[in-house]
């Protein structure tokens, strides 16, 4: 997936897309993935992609990768090309917006729960109580 993204959606096994039979398609893709070298797969990309693929292929199934090493590979690509580390991807923006919305909702919920009125009293009853209170107050002020 990483190579596909880096190459703008292209992978060598795209040549098999025209196959109608799903089984043939899968068999050919698996065969190519097993036979292709990292150098051919990552042709046109920085060497760090080759190092990444070789490292990942050597990992055992349950082995935890050295994430700092892998992050370092791609950070070195940024520094070699004098690029800034820009983490404003659309999915990060969406997560941030969702988190902000949740924080605001939580604050509003806390405000509404801190001054809770009984469920049996609705706004019209409250208003009628206020009117009654004002009338009583006005009548007492007359005396």
Secondary structure, 3 states (H helix, E strand, C coil): CHHHHHCCCCCHHHHHCCCCCHHHHHHHHHHHHHHCCHHHHCCCCCHHHHHHHHHHHHCCCCCCCCHHHHHHHHHHHHHHCCCCCCCCCHHHHHHHHHHHHHHHHHHHHHHHHHCCCCCCCCHHHHHHHHHHHHHHHHHHHHC
